[in-house]
Amino acid sequence: MGTYGAMYYGAGFRPRAIILAKPLSNLGTIAKRGRLRLPKVFPTALDLLHLHTGGKDEQHMEELDQRFWRRFKRADFSRTTFGISYMKEEDYDPTAYEDIVAALHSTDAKVISRGTSGRHNDDSTMTVAWFMNYYKMILEREFGRKK
């Protein structure tokens, strides 16, 4: 869930970088999939659906998704580099990576990404290693911090 917060709150200022491992952006979609296709996998999405929309219907799920996208698409990412490590067979939020890239396409944001075969909870070791390497690279390149 840290990726959602990084993007949602990062959209509120002009960050230099947003680094994401296994991004999730459509909480309404995750709630829908959790209820129908992946029960007991991510029940937090249902709690967030109720908290932010007061409901549990299909329209509330779409409303929750749009809550994120309205903010994200209005953001100034002109000086932001997105480092994204995603799962090619993502099962929580199957279109998250493509949706993020599509939303950033018409901005000046830079996107550097790496896809790994598997579902959301697969191969965390590889994803975390990529995340940490990219994080260190950003600190060195953008902020002059040495290894």
C-alpha positions in Angstrom: 0.0 0.0 0.0 3.0 2.3 0.2 3.0 2.9 -3.5 -0.5 4.3 -3.4 0.5 6.8 -0.7 3.7 7.7 -2.5 1.8 8.6 -5.7 -1.3 10.1 -4.0 0.6 12.4 -1.6 3.5 12.9 -4.1 1.0 14.4 -6.4 0.6 17.2 -3.9 4.0 18.7 -4.4 6.7 18.6 -7.1 8.9 15.6 -6.1 12.2 14.9 -7.7 11.5 11.1 -7.7 8.8 8.6 -6.9 10.1 5.0 -6.6 7.5 2.3 -6.7 7.7 -1.4 -6.2 4.6 -3.3 -7.2 2.4 -0.2 -7.7 -1.3 -0.2 -6.7 -3.4 2.8 -7.9 -7.0 1.6 -8.3 -8.2 0.8 -4.8 -11.8 0.5 -6.0 -10.7 -2.1 -8.5 -8.7 -4.0 -5.8 -11.8 -4.0 -3.6 -13.9 -5.4 -6.4 -11.3 -8.1 -7.2 -11.0 -8.9 -3.5 -14.7 -9.4 -3.1 -15.1 -11.5 -6.2 -11.8 -13.0 -7.4 -9.3 -12.8 -4.5 -11.3 -13.1 -1.3 -9.2 -12.6 1.9 -6.2 -11.5 -0.1 -6.4 -7.7 0.6 -9.5 -6.9 2.8 -8.0 -3.5 3.6 -9.3 -2.3 0.2 -12.8 -2.9 1.3 -12.2 -0.9 4.5 -10.8 2.0 2.4 -13.7 1.8 0.0 -16.2 2.2 2.9 -14.1 4.9 4.6 -13.7 7.1 1.5 -17.1 6.6 -0.3 -19.4 5.3 2.4 -20.5 2.5 0.2 -19.7 -0.8 -1.3 -21.3 -0.8 -4.7 -19.8 -0.8 -8.2 -20.3 3.0 -8.4 -18.4 3.5 -5.1 -15.5 1.4 -6.4 -15.3 3.6 -9.5 -15.5 6.7 -7.3 -12.6 5.5 -5.2 -10.5 4.8 -8.3 -11.3 8.3 -9.6 -10.4 9.9 -6.3 -6.8 8.9 -7.0 -6.7 9.6 -10.7 -8.2 13.1 -10.4 -5.4 14.1 -8.0 -2.6 12.3 -10.0 -3.6 13.7 -13.4 -3.6 17.3 -12.0 -0.1 17.0 -10.5 3.0 18.8 -11.7 5.5 16.0 -12.4 7.6 18.1 -14.7 10.8 17.4 -12.7 9.9 14.0 -11.4 11.5 10.7 -12.3 9.3 7.6 -11.7 11.2 4.4 -11.0 8.7 1.5 -11.2 9.3 -2.1 -10.6 6.1 -4.0 -11.5 4.8 -7.5 -11.8 3.8 -8.6 -15.3 1.0 -10.8 -14.1 -0.2 -8.4 -11.3 -3.3 -9.9 -9.7 -4.3 -7.1 -7.2 -4.5 -4.2 -9.7 -3.8 -5.7 -13.2 -3.8 -2.3 -15.0 -1.9 -0.2 -12.5 1.4 0.0 -14.3 -0.2 0.7 -17.7 -2.6 3.3 -16.2 0.3 5.1 -14.5 2.4 5.2 -17.7 -0.6 6.4 -19.7 -1.3 9.2 -17.2 2.3 10.3 -17.3 2.7 10.0 -21.1 1.6 13.6 -21.8 3.7 15.1 -18.9 7.4 15.9 -18.7 7.9 13.1 -16.1 10.6 10.5 -16.8 9.6 6.8 -16.3 12.2 4.1 -15.8 10.7 0.7 -15.2 11.4 -3.0 -14.9 8.8 -5.8 -15.2 9.2 -9.1 -13.4 7.2 -12.2 -14.2 4.8 -13.1 -11.5 1.9 -12.0 -9.4 1.8 -9.3 -6.7 3.2 -11.4 -3.9 5.8 -13.2 -6.0 9.5 -12.5 -6.2 9.7 -9.8 -3.6 13.5 -10.3 -3.2 14.1 -9.2 -6.8 11.7 -6.3 -6.5 13.2 -5.0 -3.3 16.7 -5.3 -4.6 15.7 -3.2 -7.7 14.0 -0.7 -5.5 17.0 -0.3 -3.2 19.5 0.1 -6.1 17.3 2.7 -7.8 16.8 4.5 -4.5 20.6 4.7 -4.0 21.1 5.8 -7.6 18.6 8.7 -7.2 20.2 9.8 -3.9 23.6 9.9 -5.6 22.6 11.4 -9.0 20.0 13.9 -7.8 21.3 14.8 -4.4 25.0 14.2 -4.6 25.1 11.5 -1.9 27.9 9.1 -2.3 27.5 5.3 -1.9 
